[in-house]
């Protein structure tokens, strides 16, 4: 049953929202969860499905003092915040994914089907961050008739192509794993522990000394320390080892396929003729221009747009997490996405 809550949109702006927990079942029998939000003065602009990235959860889109979920809801959208198998509340009844295909062929198509059923909308906007972008690119052909528009934010189409360090590390990891199978010893990726460690070092991560560091979760200084600490502590999750393996494979080979290389996600996605907005940041070290731009460039969509946010946008540079949750995101990035959606 839905219940009424008062929540923040930004630190200065809040409102009442209807909130509900939407369970749904995947083809392999798992019970997953989405959090649904809509405003009491709902204006029927349409439904939105949000998909988080690698080893993340619902907090990719919603922090206590900065919530993209609530921003979309207060502007008239019916918003569904999906947690993939093994993540967040969906993790209570499901183990980490065994393969990337679990997200692509089971979780997301099932979530889309449920959103269509619950919202009454035949088509919806699908928005993904980071690996969530890759998940959308790979899964979109499975629900193409229900797509009103796709937005990816720091969404990888390729991975590790703009960072030499990623490419070198991934090739080394592939070689070692081929001979020693050391990754299989982990069983799963304990990324929640990484989040807890990073949470203790936010004062360092926000230091100007890290502005040219090759791998940073956000552009130093772009997120307040307390929000960054919450995001790292609560928003990082564990995930399946094969999700890490496939990202290493992408980085080492410069391809976008399944783990065995039999399914070519690249060629299937670029054939789709659906509205597409690809967003990245000028200092996003986890999804560079080289990783994001090919999705736009090779897409055969007649309605496509590529937007890279730079220092000219808000007098700040833009990293990976701060494209959604940085101090300037509610004033620069969020309205840009909203306008793009409302035109469509």
C-alpha positions as CSV (number, residue, x, y, z in Angstrom):
1,X,0.0,0.0,0.0
2,X,1.3,3.5,-0.8
3,X,2.0,5.9,2.0
4,X,2.6,9.6,2.1
5,X,6.1,10.9,3.1
6,X,7.8,14.3,3.2
7,X,11.2,14.3,1.7
8,X,13.9,16.7,0.4
9,X,14.5,17.3,-3.3
10,X,17.5,19.5,-2.5
11,X,18.7,20.9,0.8
12,X,16.5,23.9,0.4
13,X,13.5,22.3,-1.3
14,X,11.2,19.5,-0.2
15,X,7.6,18.2,-0.7
16,X,5.2,15.4,0.1
17,X,5.3,12.3,-2.1
18,X,3.4,9.1,-2.4
19,X,5.8,6.1,-2.0
20,X,5.3,2.5,-2.6
21,X,7.3,-0.7,-2.8
22,X,6.7,-2.6,-6.0
23,X,7.7,-6.3,-6.0
24,X,8.0,-8.2,-9.3
25,X,9.2,-11.6,-10.4
26,X,11.9,-12.5,-12.9
27,X,11.7,-15.4,-15.3
28,X,14.0,-17.5,-13.1
29,X,11.7,-16.9,-10.1
30,X,13.5,-14.2,-8.1
31,X,11.5,-11.6,-6.3
32,X,13.0,-8.1,-6.9
33,X,11.9,-4.6,-5.7
34,X,11.4,-1.2,-7.1
35,X,10.6,2.0,-5.1
36,X,7.8,4.0,-6.7
37,X,7.4,7.7,-6.1
38,X,4.9,10.2,-7.4
39,X,3.7,13.6,-6.3
40,X,0.2,14.1,-4.8
41,X,-0.4,16.6,-7.6
42,X,0.6,14.0,-10.2
43,X,0.2,15.5,-13.7
44,X,0.5,12.3,-15.8
45,X,3.6,13.2,-17.7
46,X,4.7,9.5,-17.9
47,X,6.7,6.8,-16.3
48,X,10.5,6.7,-15.6
49,X,12.6,3.7,-14.8
50,X,16.0,4.4,-13.1
51,X,18.8,1.8,-13.3
52,X,21.9,2.0,-11.0
53,X,25.4,1.1,-11.9
54,X,28.1,-1.4,-10.9
55,X,27.7,-2.7,-7.3
56,X,25.3,0.2,-6.4
57,X,21.7,0.5,-5.3
58,X,18.8,2.9,-5.0
59,X,21.0,5.6,-3.4
60,X,22.5,6.3,-6.9
61,X,19.4,8.4,-7.4
62,X,18.2,9.4,-4.0
63,X,20.1,11.0,-1.1
64,X,18.4,12.5,2.0
65,X,19.3,16.0,0.9
66,X,19.6,15.6,-2.9
67,X,17.2,13.4,-4.8
68,X,16.9,13.1,-8.6
69,X,14.0,10.7,-7.9
70,X,12.0,13.3,-6.1
71,X,12.9,16.0,-8.6
72,X,11.4,13.9,-11.4
73,X,8.3,13.1,-9.2
74,X,7.6,16.7,-8.2
75,X,7.8,17.6,-11.9
76,X,5.0,15.3,-12.8
77,X,6.6,11.9,-13.5
78,X,5.8,8.4,-12.1
79,X,9.2,7.3,-11.0
80,X,10.4,3.7,-10.4
81,X,13.8,3.2,-8.7
82,X,14.9,-0.3,-9.6
83,X,17.4,-2.3,-7.5
84,X,18.8,-5.2,-9.6
85,X,19.2,-8.7,-8.2
86,X,21.6,-9.0,-5.3
87,X,21.4,-5.2,-4.6
88,X,19.7,-3.2,-1.9
89,X,16.2,-4.4,-1.0
90,X,16.2,-6.8,-4.0
91,X,19.2,-8.4,-2.4
92,X,17.1,-9.6,0.6
93,X,15.6,-12.3,-1.5
94,X,18.2,-12.8,-4.3
95,X,21.9,-13.5,-4.5
96,X,24.4,-11.5,-6.6
97,X,24.0,-12.0,-10.4
98,X,25.8,-15.0,-12.0
99,X,26.1,-13.3,-15.4
100,X,25.6,-9.8,-17.0
101,X,22.7,-11.5,-19.0
102,X,20.8,-11.8,-15.7
103,X,20.4,-8.0,-15.7
104,X,19.9,-7.8,-19.5
105,X,17.5,-10.6,-20.2
106,X,15.7,-11.0,-16.9
107,X,15.7,-8.1,-14.4
108,X,15.3,-5.1,-16.7
109,X,12.7,-6.5,-19.1
110,X,10.7,-7.8,-16.1
111,X,10.9,-4.4,-14.5
112,X,9.7,-2.7,-17.6
113,X,6.8,-5.1,-17.9
114,X,5.8,-4.3,-14.3
115,X,6.2,-0.5,-14.8
116,X,3.9,-0.7,-17.8
117,X,1.3,-2.7,-15.8
118,X,1.4,-0.6,-12.7
119,X,1.6,2.9,-14.3
120,X,-0.7,2.3,-17.2
121,X,1.9,3.8,-19.5
122,X,2.7,1.8,-22.6
123,X,6.0,3.6,-23.1
124,X,8.5,4.9,-20.5
125,X,11.7,6.7,-20.2
126,X,14.6,4.6,-19.1
127,X,17.6,6.3,-17.4
128,X,20.8,4.6,-16.4
129,X,24.0,5.7,-14.7
130,X,27.4,4.1,-15.2
131,X,27.0,0.3,-15.8
132,X,23.3,1.0,-15.7
133,X,23.8,2.7,-19.1
134,X,25.5,-0.4,-20.5
135,X,22.6,-2.5,-19.1
136,X,20.1,-0.3,-20.9
137,X,22.1,-0.5,-24.2
138,X,22.2,-4.3,-24.0
139,X,18.6,-4.8,-22.8
140,X,16.7,-2.2,-24.8
141,X,16.2,-4.6,-27.8
142,X,14.1,-6.8,-25.4
143,X,11.6,-4.0,-24.7
144,X,12.0,-1.6,-27.7
145,X,8.3,-1.2,-28.2
146,X,8.0,0.3,-24.7
147,X,10.7,2.9,-25.0
148,X,9.7,6.5,-24.9
149,X,13.4,7.6,-24.6
150,X,16.7,6.5,-23.2
151,X,19.0,8.7,-21.1
152,X,22.4,7.5,-20.0
153,X,24.5,9.5,-17.5
154,X,28.2,8.5,-17.5
155,X,26.8,5.3,-19.1
156,X,29.5,3.0,-20.6
157,X,29.0,1.7,-24.1
158,X,32.7,0.8,-24.2
159,X,34.7,0.6,-21.0
160,X,38.3,1.6,-20.1
161,X,39.1,3.0,-23.6
162,X,39.8,6.5,-22.4
163,X,42.0,5.4,-19.5
164,X,45.3,3.7,-20.2
165,X,45.5,2.5,-16.6
166,X,42.2,0.6,-17.0
167,X,43.4,-0.9,-20.2
168,X,46.7,-2.1,-18.7
169,X,45.2,-3.4,-15.4
170,X,42.4,-5.2,-17.3
171,X,44.8,-7.0,-19.7
172,X,47.0,-8.0,-16.7
173,X,43.9,-9.3,-14.8
174,X,42.7,-11.3,-17.8
175,X,46.1,-12.9,-18.2
176,X,46.3,-13.8,-14.5
177,X,42.8,-15.0,-14.3
178,X,43.2,-17.2,-17.3
179,X,46.1,-19.0,-15.7
180,X,45.3,-18.8,-12.0
181,X,41.5,-18.3,-11.9
182,X,42.1,-16.0,-9.0
183,X,38.9,-14.0,-9.5
184,X,36.7,-17.1,-9.0
185,X,38.2,-17.4,-5.5
186,X,36.3,-14.3,-4.5
187,X,32.9,-15.7,-5.2
188,X,31.4,-12.1,-5.3
189,X,32.8,-8.6,-5.4
190,X,32.6,-7.1,-1.8
191,X,32.2,-3.5,-3.1
192,X,30.3,-2.5,0.0
193,X,33.6,-2.8,1.8
194,X,35.2,-0.5,-0.7
195,X,32.5,2.0,-0.1
196,X,33.1,1.9,3.7
197,X,36.8,2.4,3.2
198,X,36.3,5.4,0.8
199,X,33.7,6.8,3.2
200,X,36.5,7.2,5.8
201,X,38.7,9.1,3.2
202,X,36.2,11.6,1.8
203,X,38.3,14.5,3.1
204,X,41.2,13.2,1.0
205,X,39.0,12.5,-2.1
206,X,37.8,16.1,-2.0
207,X,41.3,17.4,-1.9
208,X,42.6,19.5,-4.8
209,X,45.5,17.0,-4.9
210,X,43.1,14.4,-6.5
211,X,41.8,16.6,-9.3
212,X,44.2,15.0,-11.8
213,X,44.1,11.5,-10.3
214,X,43.3,9.0,-13.0
215,X,40.4,7.3,-11.1
216,X,38.1,9.3,-8.8
217,X,34.3,8.8,-8.1
218,X,33.6,12.5,-8.4
219,X,35.4,15.7,-9.2
220,X,37.0,16.8,-5.9
221,X,35.0,19.5,-4.2
222,X,31.9,19.0,-6.3
223,X,30.0,17.1,-3.5
224,X,29.6,18.1,0.1
225,X,31.5,15.8,2.4
226,X,28.5,14.6,4.4
227,X,26.5,13.7,1.3
228,X,29.6,12.0,-0.2
229,X,30.0,10.0,3.0
230,X,26.4,8.9,3.0
231,X,26.6,8.0,-0.7
232,X,29.7,5.8,-0.2
233,X,28.6,4.1,3.0
234,X,25.0,3.3,1.9
235,X,25.1,3.3,-1.9
236,X,27.9,0.8,-2.5
237,X,26.9,-2.9,-2.7
238,X,28.2,-6.3,-3.4
239,X,27.8,-7.9,-6.8
240,X,28.7,-11.0,-8.8
241,X,32.2,-11.8,-9.8
242,X,31.2,-12.3,-13.4
243,X,30.1,-8.6,-13.6
244,X,33.6,-7.6,-12.7
245,X,35.0,-10.1,-15.2
246,X,32.9,-8.8,-18.1
247,X,33.9,-5.2,-17.4
248,X,37.6,-6.3,-17.4
249,X,36.9,-8.1,-20.7
250,X,35.4,-5.0,-22.2
251,X,38.3,-2.9,-21.1
252,X,40.9,-5.3,-22.4
253,X,39.3,-6.0,-25.8
254,X,37.4,-2.7,-26.5
255,X,34.3,-4.7,-27.3
256,X,30.7,-4.7,-25.9
257,X,29.7,-8.4,-25.8
258,X,28.7,-11.0,-23.2
259,X,31.4,-12.8,-21.3
260,X,31.8,-15.6,-23.9
261,X,31.9,-13.1,-26.8
262,X,28.9,-14.7,-28.5
263,X,26.3,-11.9,-28.0
264,X,27.2,-8.6,-29.7
265,X,25.3,-6.0,-27.7
266,X,26.9,-3.2,-29.8
267,X,25.3,-4.2,-33.1
268,X,21.9,-4.9,-31.6
269,X,21.6,-1.6,-29.9
270,X,22.8,0.7,-32.7
271,X,20.0,-0.5,-34.9
272,X,17.3,0.8,-32.6
273,X,15.4,4.0,-33.6
274,X,14.5,5.4,-30.2
275,X,15.1,8.8,-28.7
276,X,18.6,8.8,-27.1
277,X,20.4,11.3,-24.8
278,X,24.0,10.4,-23.9
279,X,25.5,12.5,-21.1
280,X,29.0,12.5,-19.7
281,X,31.3,14.9,-17.8
282,X,34.6,16.5,-18.8
283,X,36.4,15.0,-15.8
284,X,34.6,11.7,-15.6
285,X,37.5,9.2,-15.2
286,X,35.2,6.2,-14.8
287,X,33.3,6.8,-18.1
288,X,35.3,9.0,-20.4
289,X,34.2,10.6,-23.7
290,X,35.8,7.6,-25.5
291,X,33.6,5.2,-23.5
292,X,30.3,7.1,-23.9
293,X,30.4,8.8,-27.3
294,X,30.3,5.7,-29.5
295,X,26.8,4.9,-28.3
296,X,25.7,8.3,-29.7
297,X,27.9,8.2,-32.8
298,X,27.0,4.7,-34.0
299,X,23.3,4.9,-33.0
300,X,21.0,4.9,-36.0
301,X,18.3,6.8,-34.1
302,X,16.9,9.8,-35.9
303,X,16.5,11.5,-32.6
304,X,19.8,11.4,-30.7
305,X,21.8,13.9,-28.7
306,X,25.2,13.9,-27.0
307,X,26.0,16.3,-24.2
308,X,29.3,16.6,-22.3
309,X,29.2,18.9,-19.3
310,X,32.3,21.1,-18.8
311,X,33.5,24.0,-16.6
312,X,31.3,26.4,-18.6
313,X,28.3,24.6,-17.0
314,X,28.1,25.9,-13.5
315,X,31.8,26.9,-13.1
316,X,32.7,23.4,-12.1
317,X,34.1,20.3,-13.7
318,X,32.0,17.2,-13.8
319,X,33.0,13.7,-12.6
320,X,31.1,10.4,-12.4
321,X,28.8,10.6,-9.4
322,X,28.4,14.3,-9.3
323,X,26.6,14.3,-12.7
324,X,23.6,13.2,-10.6
325,X,24.5,14.2,-7.0
326,X,27.0,17.1,-7.2
327,X,26.2,20.5,-5.7
328,X,25.4,22.0,-9.1
329,X,23.6,18.9,-10.6
330,X,20.1,20.1,-9.5
331,X,20.6,23.4,-11.3
332,X,22.4,22.3,-14.4
333,X,22.1,18.5,-15.2
334,X,18.7,17.8,-13.8
335,X,16.9,20.6,-15.7
336,X,18.7,19.6,-18.9
337,X,17.4,16.0,-18.7
338,X,13.9,17.2,-17.7
339,X,13.7,19.5,-20.7
340,X,14.8,16.8,-23.0
341,X,12.1,14.5,-21.6
342,X,9.4,17.0,-21.7
343,X,10.0,17.8,-25.4
344,X,9.4,14.1,-26.1
